[in-house]
Amino acid sequence: MADLEVQYLQVQTTTDSRAEAMELSRAAVESRLAACAQVAGPVTSVYRWDGKVQTDTEWQCVIKTSEDRLTELIEHIKANHSYDVPEIIATPIIGGNPDYLDWVTAETQ
């Protein structure tokens, strides 16, 4: 495993449209809050909201970033997301291809 000076994260969110997922992802990369993002979908989400179990079609964004950009990325997603309470989950990346992780660092600076 690479000796990492910077912790890397994979951030996940979902939206109700492919267009919104693409725009959130594109803006995060353009502003260097993320090195890259993948949009997948549609996926089916089941959740409780307003006291009822809901089932909806959503698109998932998986965004790679460095730890020092996480707070700004969260604020970006919250400010540009159509949901009242968007899913934003950050999972640490504890290893990987050192060349790829160096690229994530370079692209988020």
Buried (B, 14 or more C-beta within 10 A) or exposed (E): EBEBEBEBBBBBBBBBBBEBBBBBBEBBBEEBBBBBBEBEBEEEBEEEEEEEEEEEEBBBBBBBBBBEBBEBBBEBBEEEBEBEEBBBEBEEBEEBEEEBBEBBBEBBE
